Structures are given as C-alpha cells and as structure tokens.
Amino acid sequence: MTNPVTLPDGTPVTARAGLASAVEVAAAVRSGSTSATELLEAHLARIEAADGALHAFNHVTTERARADAAAVDAAVAAGQDPGPLAGVTVALKDNLCTRGVPTTCSSRILEGWTPPYDATVVERLRAAGAVVVGKTNLDEFAMGSSTENSAFGPTRNPHDPARVPGGSSGGSAAAVAAGLTAVALGSDTGGSIRQPAALCGVVGVKPTYGLVSRYGLVAFASSLDQIGPFAPTVADAALVLETIAGHDRRDSTSIPQPAPALSAQLGDGVEGLRIGIVSELSGQGIEGFEPEVLARLHEAADALTAAGAKLDTVSVPSAVAGLSAYYMIAPAEASSNLARYDGVRYGLRREGPNTAAMMAASRTAGFGPEVKRRIMLGTYALSAGYADAFYGRAQRIRTLMISEFARVYESFDLLLCPTSPCVAFEFGAKADPLTMYLNDVCTIPSNLTGQPAISVPFGTDATGLPVGVQVMAPLLGEAAMFRAAAALEGSR
Amino acid sequence: MAPEPDDPVLTRQDVAKVAKLALLDLSDEELDRFTPQLAAVLEHARDLQSFDLTGVPPTHHPFPLVNVFRPDEVELADDVREEALAAAPAVEDHQFRVPPVLGESA
C-alpha cells in the first residue's frame, strides 16, 4: 500500500478533512464568516510542516501573501467585495512571471532572475482576490514528465514520496494534493498539467489554445503552450478558469472572446451527450497501458452511461503518430525560444574571450541535460536537409490529426481516454528519455490540435495510487467538458 | 539532401555539429550519452513516414487566427528600464556589456 507524507499529528497530507474547497473559501471570505488571513495561515502551517518532505515549492512568498490576505480582509471589513476568488490561496508554476519575485523555470540559467512584470494570469487572480503563496517546482523549462529534471531537485508525490508527482507541473499538482494551497496554476505543452494532476489525484485542465493569455508565461513551445488550473474539485477548477480566461491584447494568439461561463452549468448533467472512447489512446495499438488504469477508464465510461450519456468506441488513426510529431514540433519551437538565454541581458553568464564563447559557456553551464537534448533535437529537426523529413512532416501530421478529430467530433460531443497510461512511478524508473516521452501519449493530441482536455481523479489502483481519466472536447468546448467532468466526480 | 529511410539516423559527428549550431559545448561523455538517446527518438519518429500526407498542408498554429491589428496609439507604460537592466550580468552606460564580438579580449 502507499505510504503518504504525513503532518506532525500523523494525518496524511492527502486527507481532505478540514480543508475547504476554493468555492467554499471564497463564499466564506466574501460573507465575512472566515478571514483570508486565517485561511492563509493554515496553508502556511501545512507548507512549513510538509514541504520539507515534498519540495513542491521553489519559493514561498510568505510576507507578500500575508499583506495580500490582510488587504482582502480589509476590503471585506470596509463593505467591498474582494472578488470571486476572495482569500483563495494559489500557487504558481515557477515559469509564470511575477514582478519582484524570482522566476526560475527550475533552471540554473534563470536562478535569481526577478521579472519586471506580472503575467496576465497573475494580475487577474490577484484582482479577483486570490492570495499567491509561492512558486512551484517543475521540470526545467517544463521539459519532462516527473519533475526529475528540476535543477533544484525533484518534487515528491504526496501519496508516496518514493514516487514522482508527474510533470512538468509536478510542484503545483503536489501542492494542491497536499493541501499546501487551495488551487494552483500550471502550464501544459504536452500534458504538463493533466498528467501530474492524474498522478497526484487532483483535477487539472488544459484549456483551448488561446483561451488563457500566455503573456508572462516563459515560452517553451509557443504553438502548444497553454496555462490552466489545478484544483481539488471540478467546481474549483471551473472557478479559476473563469477568472483567468478571456481576451488579452498583450497575447496576439489570445482568442478575442470573453471568458466562458462554466460554473453555472456544472450541474446540468450529461443526458444525451455522445462520448467516444478513443481506442488508440486506450491501449489498442499502443503498448504500456496498465490494466488497472484501463479498468478505471471503463468504470468511468459506465458511470457516464448510467448518467445518461451515449458511449461508444471511436478510432483516430493519426493519434498514434502524435507522439513523434510532438517530439519534433515542441523541441523545434523550444530550440528557437531558448536561444534567448545567452548570458547577455539576464540570467547566468560565464565569461569567455569573445561574445560567442561567452554565450556558449553560459548556455552550457546553465542548461541541464534534458533541456540540452531537446534543444539539440529541435535544432536537428530544423536543420538544412532534415527540416522537411522531420519538422515539416510533423506539422503535416498535425493537420491530419486536426482533420481526423474534427471528423470524429461530427459524431461525438466529447472523447474519453486515460490521462496517463500508468500511475505514479518510482524515481529513476524512466531514466531513458524515449521511455519517459512515451508516457505523454494520451495528453499530446490535445496540444497538437489546440483542443481542451481535463483530467479528473477516478479511483486508485490496488495500492492506493490515484488514476486520472481524461475528457477531451472540440475547440472552445469547455462547458460540456466540465459537465462531464462534474458527472464523473459526482459518481464516485 | 533528404534522409532515406535506411540511413543511419544520427552519428556522433551529427550531434557534435548540432551542439555547435545550438551554442552548446558538449563534453566527450555528453556526446557519447546523447547520441544514442537522440537517435532513439529519431528512430521512433520514423512512424511519421507511414502516413500518406499527399496534399496535406502543414499546421503552424492550432487556432484559425490571422493577423491581429490594433490602433496605433501611444500609451504610457511603467518605466522598467532600471529594473530590466538590474537583471543583466554586465551593464555600462545603460547598455548591456558583452565581451568583444570580433576577435578576443586581451
């Protein structure tokens, strides 16, 4: 059985007893029945007690958080409404820019860098009354599926500290699962929100590409990156997404529409919704799916059927090529985006006799092995003679995948599959890079197509490790996706 | 030249050349380690060849957005020049200082 991290009184950190949801917190703080300060102090005490063992945080912003919570309480006392996230604690993946607070991407090359501006999502959360408690650990520059690639050491899974929390947003997932914060934000380029959410037993959302502004998110692969929430419940995730979504003119890829209304429709059920189980992403033709993960998937399908949805299996043949396409496109974009880390304007510098030597010395000292591998893979995929065969072909597979999913969505409202083929694995179990990459097979298609997807906790394996089920939707199909997620959550 | 399906995918020399292009100084040990790891990823990517992509255009961006325009209006923004320069490894006269671009420092 699992051996979760415990608090000083012996309670497992993963036990939710005594922890209010974000929806409950905001209602209580707005009504004045609880103070934001009191709630914050409870989370800071849990961080103090458990984060030594977990290492979910790179940086805890204790004093800023106390000032923000006090401001929320002062607003309530003065008869003002602090906003829909009043007093809700939020942790930010450490690749989201925070003015005056270090933003490292868990990389030596940005160690000590302090951004001169806030990401749009940070502005929106604070304007809604949320209290930022700190910056969470990640695989360096969000490249990885376990947080083992952090330059500052891995995060541990709260359910079993011998196992990874998933990645790359492993710190955010672990922080929410352990109740160190009410909610958190991550970024998802190939599954980096949904996979750690599944492995830590919390809800994680990758919204439609462009629904949430990327302004202030340190870029990894710009055509795939999207910011989204981690939360203990589907309703909390909906509340956070409603707050951070909506057009931002500082991001030219931001969809010019207001944030969708999600919370109001959560209870509308799934009666009549057509939901397809994607055979290629459920163990047909791709190996490595754990039987218990597939068993939970089929139970989830049964639960949706019982709730009135019409379930069927469906084939998306190009989904099997998603992994290869992703591992050409994402490294190619990364090799371009990470060219900016050159020791000139910010971050680490190692001296050299001339500028080119200084740049190479700085990059060599500042980047860890996985980042170097991806930069080289991307540089190769874009190099003369190979760009057509690798990068170009991958981009055309992407088109094929988009049209296949579009065709499937003519017959289905939503799609279903596991979030991850396996439960949380032990540290070092996937030390070979390709073995680690194969873990992303179920989450990658949504990034390539731009479509939204949510991971919902759905039971555990026999040892008690969480299993996540993924609901996918067409572009801007978040409302129905959240309804199905709520139905799955409610069926447990 | 386009690679043929039967070409050896990646050699140590290829990796050394790519590292140079990417401004990374790799040790011999790193070249030995990275070469088979990257070759395995490229080998896996051979499945990209198994799809008929005749007439399929590339996708650069997943959402059908075109150029984004806004009125050309002057706005006052926060002056963060000092904050931005404070993050630089070396500054001189409000500019980023670097070693010689041509030649070498004495």
Chai-1 contact restraints between the chains, C-beta under 6 A:
chainA,res_idxA,chainB,res_idxB,connection_type,confidence,min_distance_angstrom,max_distance_angstrom,comment,restraint_id
A,W113,B,A87,contact,1.0,0.0,6.0,A-B,restraint_1
A,P116,B,V80,contact,1.0,0.0,6.0,A-B,restraint_2
A,P116,B,E83,contact,1.0,0.0,6.0,A-B,restraint_3
A,P116,B,A84,contact,1.0,0.0,6.0,A-B,restraint_4
A,Y209,B,P62,contact,1.0,0.0,6.0,A-B,restraint_5
A,Y209,B,F63,contact,1.0,0.0,6.0,A-B,restraint_6
A,G210,B,F63,contact,1.0,0.0,6.0,A-B,restraint_7
A,S223,B,H61,contact,1.0,0.0,6.0,A-B,restraint_8
A,S252,B,V68,contact,1.0,0.0,6.0,A-B,restraint_9
A,A321,B,D47,contact,1.0,0.0,6.0,A-B,restraint_10
A,S324,B,H44,contact,1.0,0.0,6.0,A-B,restraint_11
A,S324,B,A45,contact,1.0,0.0,6.0,A-B,restraint_12
A,S324,B,D47,contact,1.0,0.0,6.0,A-B,restraint_13
A,S324,B,L48,contact,1.0,0.0,6.0,A-B,restraint_14
A,Y327,B,V41,contact,1.0,0.0,6.0,A-B,restraint_15
A,V344,B,F96,contact,1.0,0.0,6.0,A-B,restraint_16
A,V344,B,V98,contact,1.0,0.0,6.0,A-B,restraint_17
A,R345,B,A88,contact,1.0,0.0,6.0,A-B,restraint_18
A,R345,B,F96,contact,1.0,0.0,6.0,A-B,restraint_19
A,Y346,B,A87,contact,1.0,0.0,6.0,A-B,restraint_20
A,R349,B,P89,contact,1.0,0.0,6.0,A-B,restraint_21
A,P353,B,E104,contact,1.0,0.0,6.0,A-B,restraint_22
A,P353,B,S105,contact,1.0,0.0,6.0,A-B,restraint_23
A,N354,B,P99,contact,1.0,0.0,6.0,A-B,restraint_24
A,N354,B,P100,contact,1.0,0.0,6.0,A-B,restraint_25
A,N354,B,E104,contact,1.0,0.0,6.0,A-B,restraint_26
A,T355,B,V98,contact,1.0,0.0,6.0,A-B,restraint_27
A,T355,B,P99,contact,1.0,0.0,6.0,A-B,restraint_28
A,T355,B,V101,contact,1.0,0.0,6.0,A-B,restraint_29
A,M358,B,P99,contact,1.0,0.0,6.0,A-B,restraint_30
A,M359,B,L23,contact,1.0,0.0,6.0,A-B,restraint_31
A,A360,B,L23,contact,1.0,0.0,6.0,A-B,restraint_32
A,A360,B,D25,contact,1.0,0.0,6.0,A-B,restraint_33
A,R363,B,L23,contact,1.0,0.0,6.0,A-B,restraint_34
A,R363,B,L24,contact,1.0,0.0,6.0,A-B,restraint_35
A,T364,B,L24,contact,1.0,0.0,6.0,A-B,restraint_36
A,T364,B,D25,contact,1.0,0.0,6.0,A-B,restraint_37
A,K372,B,L24,contact,1.0,0.0,6.0,A-B,restraint_38
A,I375,B,A22,contact,1.0,0.0,6.0,A-B,restraint_39
A,M376,B,V18,contact,1.0,0.0,6.0,A-B,restraint_40
A,M376,B,A22,contact,1.0,0.0,6.0,A-B,restraint_41
A,L377,B,L38,contact,1.0,0.0,6.0,A-B,restraint_42
A,T379,B,V18,contact,1.0,0.0,6.0,A-B,restraint_43
A,T379,B,L21,contact,1.0,0.0,6.0,A-B,restraint_44
A,T379,B,A22,contact,1.0,0.0,6.0,A-B,restraint_45
A,Y380,B,V18,contact,1.0,0.0,6.0,A-B,restraint_46
A,G385,B,M1,contact,1.0,0.0,6.0,A-B,restraint_47
A,A389,B,A2,contact,1.0,0.0,6.0,A-B,restraint_48
A,A389,B,P3,contact,1.0,0.0,6.0,A-B,restraint_49
A,R393,B,L48,contact,1.0,0.0,6.0,A-B,restraint_50
A,Q395,B,P58,contact,1.0,0.0,6.0,A-B,restraint_51
A,Q395,B,T59,contact,1.0,0.0,6.0,A-B,restraint_52
A,R396,B,L53,contact,1.0,0.0,6.0,A-B,restraint_53
A,R396,B,V56,contact,1.0,0.0,6.0,A-B,restraint_54
A,R396,B,P58,contact,1.0,0.0,6.0,A-B,restraint_55
A,I397,B,L48,contact,1.0,0.0,6.0,A-B,restraint_56
A,R398,B,T59,contact,1.0,0.0,6.0,A-B,restraint_57
A,T399,B,V56,contact,1.0,0.0,6.0,A-B,restraint_58
A,T399,B,P57,contact,1.0,0.0,6.0,A-B,restraint_59
A,T399,B,T59,contact,1.0,0.0,6.0,A-B,restraint_60
A,L400,B,V56,contact,1.0,0.0,6.0,A-B,restraint_61
A,P433,B,Q37,contact,1.0,0.0,6.0,A-B,restraint_62
A,L434,B,A40,contact,1.0,0.0,6.0,A-B,restraint_63
A,L434,B,V41,contact,1.0,0.0,6.0,A-B,restraint_64
A,T449,B,P62,contact,1.0,0.0,6.0,A-B,restraint_65
A,G450,B,P62,contact,1.0,0.0,6.0,A-B,restraint_66
A,G450,B,F63,contact,1.0,0.0,6.0,A-B,restraint_67
